[in-house]
Amino acid sequence: MARISGAWYVIAPVLAAFVLVALHQASPAAAGTLTGVRDYLNHQLENQTSGERHQIFFVPATNLPGSSNTVDLIFPDTPDGTWCAAAGNDLSVQGISDPEGQTESATILPGSLAAVCVQGSGSGSADTITISHVGPLVAGTKYGVTVSDGAVATLGTPTAGQGLILNLRTTNGTSTVDSLQFYASIIGSDQVVITATVVGGGPPANPTVEFRGLAAPQAAITVARDSVQVTAATAADDATFDIPLGNQPVGQHVYTVAGIDASGHPLTELTFALNLAAGNTTIITGVFLGPSIAVDKTAVKLGQPITVFGTTAPKSLVTLSIGSVHAESLNLQSNTSGFWSRAVDTTPLGVGSHSAQAQAMTSDNVISAASSSVTFAVNPLEKCDGKKSADLNCDGGVNLTDFSILLFFWKATNPTNARADINHDGSVNVVDFSIML
């Protein structure tokens, strides 16, 4: 969490990568102020040297006629040569209306766009992406554009750190027209990054918190603050939920979003540490509770299948990981009701205790938290496994030896050799003899 110019911006890590930014900062007196700024960085991981993509959205405050305008994304002064891992004009640039997996409903940035990445060269010179040949811009209209690596690696990221201040500006080709500084955070490992957009304003006097995301169809969702439940809701048939909480207390609080699917199995809960300021609304987006998971049996004999199943968002790719000496990773898809299942062959797993865990990803690449783990045992085959019920000594045949055993236990109740009671009625009698014949 960082605080800039009186407003809070929150990033809460939980488990595969995705968003940057949005926060107002005082801009230079000579320039208008951009609004609605977003930069959806596809990895947000440290020390990347290729494969990066920026999806930028903004609303200009000033009309810009002509076709020689530019949009510049200016990174921190140091370190140089990180955001622009290599200088070059090979960048791929294209106007867009929505980022991948999100909705902005923007106007495609006009013009015969081209982009170049310029590396900084010491104090006062920063890595900069410049999008040139931008067409006329209309004040108050939201525009979108994506910039990505071209034929060679060009874009990258620095080492993980907090408080990175970036600047987005528009120019008429010679001088700055509108600009905005905003905050970004680069993380050290591949995990889901959920952003909280803080909206300043007046009433209500107490803060508002809103959670938006995915669970499972018709899942029962609860939200707790500081371990005390404050609300409950039900996810829609498409697994989405949107839970606003008004009149929340000012200060630092821990919120937990949990869920139980329609079959009564728990989904993986997520926790968020928030610092709430009076008059602000904090919107947590991208929440995706982990799938529910269960097994049809807790123990099987070697070679018998065990079925692992659960629910998540409909039509999601589910990765099922089996933990053992011979680990397996299996891919399957949830159906239109969010249900998924897989029969797992225990032969390659071997005898012993094993665990299973699942994680889901939607068609637009939103990744869930990992599920809880379930365990099951694979037991060795015993001498009598698979033998005919009348094969009392389990030698593979029904013969005089088995008849002798039957006579030894004749009229016995609950015999010490349970196989002598072939029909399991509690007594060795003529019925068992008939079965043997």
C-alpha positions as CSV (number, residue, x, y, z in Angstrom):
1,M,0.0,0.0,0.0
2,A,1.2,3.5,-0.8
3,R,-0.2,6.9,-0.1
4,I,0.3,9.7,-2.7
5,S,-1.2,13.2,-2.5
6,G,-3.7,12.2,0.2
7,A,-5.2,9.1,-1.4
8,W,-4.4,5.5,-0.9
9,Y,-3.6,2.9,-3.5
10,V,-3.6,-0.7,-2.4
11,I,-2.1,-3.8,-4.0
12,A,-2.8,-7.2,-2.4
13,P,-0.9,-10.2,-3.6
14,V,-2.5,-13.7,-3.5
15,L,-1.2,-16.2,-6.0
16,A,-0.3,-15.3,-11.4
17,A,0.0,-11.7,-12.6
18,F,-1.9,-8.9,-14.0
19,V,-2.6,-5.2,-13.4
20,L,-1.0,-1.8,-12.7
21,V,-2.3,1.5,-11.7
22,A,-4.5,4.5,-11.3
23,L,-4.1,7.4,-9.0
24,H,-4.2,11.2,-9.3
25,Q,-1.1,13.3,-8.6
26,A,-0.6,17.0,-9.0
27,S,0.6,17.7,-12.5
28,P,2.7,20.5,-13.9
29,A,1.0,23.9,-13.8
30,A,1.4,24.4,-17.5
31,A,-0.4,21.2,-18.4
32,G,-4.0,19.9,-18.1
33,T,-4.7,16.9,-16.1
34,L,-5.4,13.5,-17.6
35,T,-8.0,11.4,-15.9
36,G,-9.0,7.7,-15.9
37,V,-5.4,6.6,-16.4
38,R,-4.7,2.8,-16.4
39,D,-1.7,0.8,-17.5
40,Y,-2.5,-2.9,-17.6
41,L,1.0,-4.4,-17.6
42,N,0.9,-8.1,-18.6
43,H,3.5,-9.5,-16.2
44,Q,4.3,-6.8,-13.5
45,L,7.2,-9.1,-12.6
46,E,10.7,-7.9,-11.8
47,N,13.7,-8.1,-14.1
48,Q,11.8,-9.0,-17.3
49,T,13.8,-8.4,-20.5
50,S,11.3,-9.3,-23.2
51,G,7.7,-10.3,-23.8
52,E,6.2,-7.2,-22.1
53,R,3.0,-5.4,-23.1
54,H,1.5,-2.1,-21.9
55,Q,-2.3,-1.6,-22.3
56,I,-2.8,2.2,-21.7
57,F,-6.1,4.0,-21.2
58,F,-6.6,7.8,-20.5
59,V,-9.0,10.7,-20.8
60,P,-7.5,14.0,-22.1
61,A,-8.6,17.3,-20.6
62,T,-7.7,19.3,-23.7
63,N,-8.7,19.0,-27.3
64,L,-5.7,18.0,-29.6
65,P,-6.3,18.7,-33.3
66,G,-4.0,17.5,-36.0
67,S,-2.2,14.2,-36.7
68,S,1.3,14.9,-35.2
69,N,0.3,14.4,-31.5
70,T,2.1,11.9,-29.2
71,V,1.4,9.9,-26.1
72,D,4.4,9.4,-23.9
73,L,4.8,6.9,-21.0
74,I,7.8,8.1,-18.9
75,F,9.3,5.8,-16.4
76,P,11.3,6.6,-13.2
77,D,14.6,8.4,-13.8
78,T,16.5,5.4,-12.5
79,P,17.5,2.7,-13.3
80,D,18.0,3.4,-17.0
81,G,17.7,0.6,-19.5
82,T,15.2,-1.5,-17.6
83,W,11.7,-0.5,-18.8
84,C,13.3,-0.1,-22.2
85,A,15.4,-3.3,-22.1
86,A,16.7,-2.3,-25.5
87,A,16.3,0.9,-27.5
88,G,14.4,0.5,-30.7
89,N,11.5,1.4,-32.9
90,D,10.4,-2.1,-33.5
91,L,7.4,-1.9,-31.0
92,S,4.0,-3.1,-32.1
93,V,1.3,-0.5,-31.4
94,Q,-2.4,-0.6,-31.9
95,G,-5.5,1.3,-30.6
96,I,-7.8,-0.9,-28.4
97,S,-11.2,-0.4,-26.7
98,D,-10.7,-2.9,-23.9
99,P,-7.7,-4.6,-22.2
100,E,-7.4,-8.3,-22.1
101,G,-9.8,-9.8,-19.5
102,Q,-11.1,-6.4,-18.4
103,T,-13.6,-3.8,-19.7
104,E,-12.8,-0.1,-20.3
105,S,-15.2,0.6,-23.2
106,A,-12.7,3.2,-24.7
107,T,-12.4,4.7,-28.1
108,I,-9.5,3.3,-30.1
109,L,-6.6,5.7,-30.2
110,P,-6.7,7.3,-33.7
111,G,-3.9,7.8,-36.1
112,S,-1.2,5.9,-38.1
113,L,0.4,4.9,-34.9
114,A,4.1,4.1,-34.4
115,A,6.0,3.6,-31.2
116,V,9.7,3.8,-30.0
117,C,11.4,2.9,-26.7
118,V,14.2,5.3,-25.8
119,Q,16.5,4.4,-22.9
120,G,17.5,7.0,-20.3
121,S,21.1,8.1,-20.1
122,G,21.8,9.4,-16.6
123,S,20.2,11.9,-14.3
124,G,17.3,13.8,-15.9
125,S,16.9,11.3,-18.7
126,A,14.4,8.4,-18.2
127,D,13.3,5.3,-20.2
128,T,10.4,6.5,-22.3
129,I,7.9,4.9,-24.7
130,T,6.7,7.5,-27.2
131,I,3.6,6.7,-29.4
132,S,3.7,9.1,-32.4
133,H,1.4,10.0,-35.3
134,V,-1.6,10.2,-33.0
135,G,-4.7,11.7,-34.6
136,P,-7.1,14.3,-33.1
137,L,-8.0,13.8,-29.5
138,V,-11.3,15.1,-28.0
139,A,-11.4,16.3,-24.4
140,G,-13.4,14.0,-22.1
141,T,-13.1,10.9,-24.4
142,K,-11.5,7.8,-23.1
143,Y,-8.8,6.4,-25.4
144,G,-7.0,3.0,-25.4
145,V,-3.8,1.8,-27.0
146,T,-1.6,-1.3,-26.6
147,V,2.2,-1.3,-27.0
148,S,4.2,-4.6,-27.1
149,D,7.5,-6.2,-28.1
150,G,8.0,-6.4,-31.9
151,A,10.4,-8.7,-33.7
152,V,13.1,-8.4,-31.0
153,A,13.0,-8.0,-27.2
154,T,12.6,-4.3,-26.3
155,L,10.4,-3.9,-23.2
156,G,11.3,-5.0,-19.7
157,T,10.8,-4.2,-16.0
158,P,13.2,-3.2,-13.2
159,T,13.9,-5.0,-9.9
160,A,10.9,-5.2,-7.6
161,G,10.3,-2.1,-5.5
162,Q,7.6,0.1,-4.0
163,G,6.6,3.7,-4.8
164,L,7.4,3.7,-8.5
165,I,6.1,7.0,-10.0
166,L,5.3,6.9,-13.7
167,N,4.1,9.8,-15.9
168,L,1.7,9.7,-18.8
169,R,1.5,12.8,-21.0
170,T,0.0,14.0,-24.3
171,T,1.8,16.4,-26.6
172,N,1.1,18.3,-29.8
173,G,4.3,17.1,-31.1
174,T,6.4,19.8,-29.5
175,S,5.1,20.6,-26.0
176,T,3.2,18.9,-23.2
177,V,-0.6,19.4,-23.3
178,D,-2.0,17.1,-20.6
179,S,-0.2,14.9,-18.1
180,L,-0.7,12.8,-15.0
181,Q,1.6,11.0,-12.5
182,F,0.6,7.6,-11.2
183,Y,1.8,4.9,-9.0
184,A,3.0,1.4,-10.0
185,S,4.4,-1.6,-8.1
186,I,6.7,-4.3,-9.5
187,I,6.5,-7.7,-7.6
188,G,9.2,-10.3,-7.2
189,S,7.4,-13.5,-8.0
190,D,4.5,-14.7,-10.2
191,Q,1.3,-14.2,-8.3
192,V,-2.1,-12.7,-8.8
193,V,-2.1,-9.0,-8.2
194,I,-5.4,-7.4,-7.3
195,T,-5.6,-3.6,-7.4
196,A,-7.8,-1.4,-5.4
197,T,-8.8,1.8,-7.2
198,V,-9.4,4.6,-4.6
199,V,-12.0,7.1,-5.6
200,G,-11.8,10.4,-3.7
201,G,-14.9,12.3,-2.9
202,G,-17.2,13.7,-0.2
203,P,-20.0,11.8,1.4
204,P,-20.4,9.2,2.8
205,A,-18.3,10.4,5.7
206,N,-17.3,6.8,6.4
207,P,-15.4,4.7,3.8
208,T,-17.0,2.3,1.4
209,V,-15.4,-1.0,0.3
210,E,-16.5,-3.1,-2.7
211,F,-15.4,-6.6,-3.7
212,R,-15.8,-7.8,-7.3
213,G,-14.8,-11.1,-8.7
214,L,-15.6,-14.8,-9.4
215,A,-16.4,-17.8,-7.2
216,A,-18.6,-20.7,-8.4
217,P,-22.2,-20.6,-9.7
218,Q,-24.7,-19.9,-6.8
219,A,-21.9,-20.0,-4.3
220,A,-22.6,-18.6,-0.8
221,I,-20.2,-15.7,-0.4
222,T,-19.3,-14.1,3.0
223,V,-17.2,-11.1,3.8
224,A,-15.6,-10.8,7.2
225,R,-13.9,-7.7,8.7
226,D,-11.3,-8.4,11.4
227,S,-12.6,-12.0,11.7
228,V,-16.2,-10.9,12.2
229,Q,-18.7,-11.6,9.3
230,V,-20.2,-8.3,8.0
231,T,-22.3,-9.5,5.0
232,A,-23.3,-12.4,2.9
233,A,-24.3,-12.7,-0.8
234,T,-24.9,-15.3,-3.5
235,A,-22.8,-15.5,-6.7
236,A,-24.7,-15.4,-10.0
237,D,-25.1,-18.3,-12.4
238,D,-21.9,-17.2,-14.2
239,A,-20.0,-17.2,-10.8
240,T,-19.6,-13.4,-10.7
241,F,-20.3,-11.4,-7.5
242,D,-20.2,-7.7,-6.6
243,I,-20.4,-6.9,-2.9
244,P,-20.5,-3.3,-1.7
245,L,-20.0,-2.5,1.9
246,G,-21.0,1.0,3.1
247,N,-20.2,2.9,6.3
248,Q,-17.0,1.0,7.1
249,P,-14.7,2.1,9.9
250,V,-11.7,4.3,9.2
251,G,-8.3,2.8,9.6
252,Q,-6.5,-0.5,9.0
253,H,-8.6,-3.6,8.8
254,V,-8.3,-7.1,7.4
255,Y,-11.1,-8.3,5.1
256,T,-11.7,-12.0,4.2
257,V,-13.8,-13.1,1.3
258,A,-14.9,-16.7,1.5
259,G,-17.3,-19.0,-0.3
260,I,-19.1,-22.3,-0.2
261,D,-20.3,-23.9,-3.5
262,A,-23.8,-25.1,-4.1
263,S,-22.7,-28.6,-3.0
264,G,-21.5,-27.4,0.4
265,H,-17.7,-27.6,-0.4
266,P,-15.6,-24.6,0.6
267,L,-13.8,-22.4,-1.9
268,T,-10.4,-21.0,-1.2
269,E,-10.8,-17.7,0.7
270,L,-8.8,-14.6,0.1
271,T,-7.6,-11.9,2.6
272,F,-7.0,-8.2,2.0
273,A,-5.3,-5.7,4.4
274,L,-6.8,-2.3,3.7
275,N,-6.2,1.1,5.2
276,L,-9.5,3.0,4.8
277,A,-9.7,6.8,4.7
278,A,-12.9,8.8,5.4
279,G,-14.9,9.7,2.3
280,N,-13.1,7.2,0.0
281,T,-14.4,4.2,-1.9
282,T,-12.0,1.3,-2.3
283,I,-12.9,-1.1,-5.1
284,I,-11.2,-4.5,-5.0
285,T,-11.4,-6.1,-8.5
286,G,-10.0,-9.4,-10.0
287,V,-11.0,-11.5,-6.9
288,F,-11.2,-15.2,-8.0
289,L,-11.7,-17.6,-5.1
290,G,-10.0,-21.0,-5.5
291,P,-12.0,-24.0,-6.7
292,S,-13.7,-26.4,-4.3
293,I,-12.2,-29.8,-4.3
294,A,-13.1,-33.3,-3.0
295,V,-12.5,-37.0,-3.7
296,D,-15.0,-39.8,-4.0
297,K,-12.9,-42.1,-1.8
298,T,-10.2,-41.5,0.9
299,A,-8.4,-44.9,0.2
300,V,-8.2,-47.3,-2.7
301,K,-6.2,-50.3,-3.6
302,L,-3.4,-49.9,-6.1
303,G,-4.8,-49.7,-9.6
304,Q,-8.2,-48.6,-8.6
305,P,-9.2,-45.2,-9.9
306,I,-10.0,-42.3,-7.6
307,T,-12.2,-39.4,-8.8
308,V,-11.3,-35.8,-7.9
309,F,-14.0,-33.2,-8.4
310,G,-15.2,-29.7,-7.5
311,T,-16.7,-26.5,-8.9
312,T,-15.3,-23.1,-10.1
313,A,-16.3,-20.5,-12.7
314,P,-18.1,-22.1,-15.8
315,K,-16.0,-23.1,-18.8
316,S,-12.7,-22.5,-17.0
317,L,-9.5,-24.4,-17.6
318,V,-8.7,-26.4,-14.4
319,T,-5.2,-27.6,-13.7
320,L,-5.3,-30.6,-11.3
321,S,-2.0,-31.3,-9.6
322,I,-1.4,-34.7,-7.9
323,G,1.4,-34.6,-5.4
324,S,3.4,-37.8,-4.9
325,V,6.7,-39.4,-5.7
326,H,5.3,-39.6,-9.3
327,A,3.6,-36.2,-9.5
328,E,1.1,-35.5,-12.2
329,S,-0.5,-32.4,-13.7
330,L,-3.8,-32.9,-15.5
331,N,-5.8,-30.3,-17.5
332,L,-9.6,-30.4,-17.8
333,Q,-12.4,-27.9,-18.2
334,S,-15.4,-27.1,-16.0
335,N,-18.8,-27.4,-17.6
336,T,-21.4,-24.7,-18.0
337,S,-22.4,-25.2,-14.3
338,G,-18.8,-24.9,-13.1
339,F,-18.5,-28.6,-12.2
340,W,-15.3,-30.5,-13.0
341,S,-14.1,-34.0,-12.3
342,R,-11.3,-36.4,-13.2
343,A,-10.8,-40.1,-12.6
344,V,-7.2,-40.5,-11.7
345,D,-5.4,-43.8,-12.4
346,T,-3.6,-44.8,-9.1
347,T,-1.2,-47.3,-10.8
348,P,1.5,-44.7,-11.7
349,L,1.1,-43.0,-8.3
350,G,2.2,-46.0,-6.4
351,V,1.4,-47.1,-2.8
352,G,1.3,-44.3,-0.2
353,S,-0.4,-41.1,0.7
354,H,-1.1,-38.6,-2.0
355,S,-2.6,-35.1,-2.3
356,A,-4.5,-33.2,-5.0
357,Q,-4.9,-29.5,-5.5
358,A,-6.6,-27.5,-8.3
359,Q,-6.4,-24.0,-9.8
360,A,-8.6,-22.5,-12.5
361,M,-8.2,-20.0,-15.3
362,T,-11.0,-18.3,-17.3
363,S,-11.0,-18.0,-21.0
364,D,-9.8,-14.4,-20.7
365,N,-6.8,-15.5,-18.5
366,V,-8.0,-14.5,-15.0
367,I,-6.4,-17.0,-12.7
368,S,-7.9,-18.2,-9.4
369,A,-6.2,-18.8,-6.1
370,A,-5.2,-22.4,-5.6
371,S,-7.7,-24.7,-4.0
372,S,-7.1,-26.4,-0.6
373,S,-5.4,-29.8,-0.7
374,V,-7.2,-33.1,-0.3
375,T,-5.4,-36.3,0.6
376,F,-6.1,-40.0,-0.2
377,A,-4.2,-43.3,0.3
378,V,-3.3,-45.9,-2.2
379,N,-3.0,-49.2,-0.4
380,P,-1.1,-52.3,-1.7
381,L,-3.0,-55.3,-3.2
382,E,-3.5,-58.2,-0.8
383,K,-3.4,-61.9,-1.4
384,C,-7.1,-62.3,-1.8
385,D,-7.8,-59.1,-3.8
386,G,-9.5,-60.1,-7.0
387,K,-10.0,-63.7,-6.1
388,K,-13.4,-65.5,-6.4
389,S,-15.4,-65.4,-3.1
390,A,-15.4,-69.3,-2.9
391,D,-11.6,-69.4,-3.2
392,L,-11.2,-69.6,0.6
393,N,-7.4,-70.0,0.6
394,C,-6.9,-67.5,-2.3
395,D,-4.7,-69.9,-4.3
396,G,-6.5,-69.0,-7.5
397,G,-8.8,-72.0,-7.7
398,V,-11.9,-73.5,-6.0
399,N,-11.2,-77.1,-5.0
400,L,-11.1,-79.7,-2.3
401,T,-8.9,-77.5,-0.1
402,D,-11.5,-74.8,0.0
403,F,-14.2,-77.4,0.7
404,S,-12.1,-78.6,3.7
405,I,-11.9,-75.1,5.1
406,L,-15.7,-74.7,4.7
407,L,-16.2,-78.0,6.7
408,F,-13.8,-76.8,9.4
409,F,-15.9,-73.7,10.0
410,W,-19.3,-75.5,9.4
411,K,-22.1,-74.0,11.4
412,A,-19.6,-71.4,12.9
413,T,-21.0,-67.9,13.5
414,N,-18.7,-65.0,12.4
415,P,-15.8,-67.4,11.6
416,T,-12.2,-66.3,12.2
417,N,-11.7,-66.9,8.5
418,A,-14.3,-64.4,7.2
419,R,-14.1,-65.8,3.7
420,A,-15.7,-69.1,4.9
421,D,-18.9,-67.1,5.3
422,I,-19.2,-66.7,1.5
423,N,-22.5,-64.8,1.4
424,H,-21.6,-62.7,4.6
425,D,-24.8,-63.6,6.4
426,G,-23.0,-64.3,9.7
427,S,-23.1,-68.1,9.5
428,V,-21.3,-70.9,7.6
429,N,-24.1,-73.0,6.3
430,V,-25.7,-74.8,3.3
431,V,-26.0,-71.5,1.4
432,D,-22.3,-71.0,1.5
433,F,-21.8,-74.7,0.4
434,S,-24.3,-74.1,-2.5
435,I,-22.3,-71.1,-3.6
436,M,-19.1,-73.0,-3.5
437,L,-20.6,-75.8,-5.7
